[in-house]
Each structure stands twice: as C-alpha cells, then as structure tokens.
Amino acid sequence: MTAQPAKPQGGSRRHSQKTQDEVARSLERELQFLTEERQERALRLGLDFAAKTPKTDH
C-alpha cells in the first residue's frame, strides 16, 4: 500500500487561511488585553505608563 503525498488543495488553503486569520485575531485580542492589564497595573502603582510607550498605528 502506497501513501499518497500530501498536496494542498484549494479548500485546504482556504481553510488554512481562515484558521490563520482566526489565530491572528485571537492573538491581537490577547495582546490588547495584556496591554490594558499592564496599563491598569501601572496606574495602580502610580507610574505614567502612557508617557513611556510610543503610540504606533499599524
């Protein structure tokens, strides 16, 4: 019995891209959550967090 070589097909590529997009959105939400959490912690400690981090737009 011979194994078939793995060939990405159109549907697989679409599914893969959709999965990558979902992972990217999830990571962005997690990063935003961690950023907000860090800012809140800095405020509680009396640090001026906003002055130390440059604002970047992507």
C-alpha positions in Angstrom: 0.0 0.0 0.0 1.4 3.4 -1.0 0.8 6.6 0.9 -0.5 9.5 -1.1 1.7 12.6 -1.0 0.1 15.5 0.9 -1.0 18.1 -1.7 -2.7 21.2 -0.5 -6.0 21.6 -2.3 -8.0 24.8 -2.9 -10.3 24.0 0.0 -7.4 23.3 2.4 -5.7 26.5 1.5 -8.9 28.5 2.1 -9.4 26.7 5.4 -5.8 27.3 6.4 -6.1 31.0 5.6 -9.3 31.2 7.6 -7.6 29.4 10.6 -4.6 31.8 10.4 -6.9 34.8 10.4 -8.8 33.5 13.4 -5.5 32.9 15.2 -4.2 36.3 14.3 -7.4 37.9 15.7 -7.2 35.9 18.9 -3.6 36.9 19.4 -4.5 40.6 18.8 -7.3 40.4 21.4 -4.9 38.7 23.9 -2.2 41.3 23.3 -4.8 44.1 23.7 -6.0 42.5 27.0 -2.4 42.2 28.3 -1.6 45.8 27.3 -4.7 47.1 29.1 -3.9 45.0 32.2 -0.3 46.3 32.3 -1.6 49.9 32.0 -4.0 49.4 34.8 -1.3 47.9 37.0 1.0 50.8 36.2 -1.7 53.3 37.1 -2.2 51.5 40.5 1.5 51.7 41.1 1.5 55.4 40.2 3.5 55.1 37.0 2.8 57.2 34.0 2.7 54.2 31.6 1.4 56.2 28.6 4.4 58.6 28.6 6.8 55.7 28.3 5.3 53.8 25.4 5.2 55.3 21.9 1.9 55.1 20.2 2.1 53.0 17.0 -0.6 52.6 14.4 -0.5 49.6 12.1 
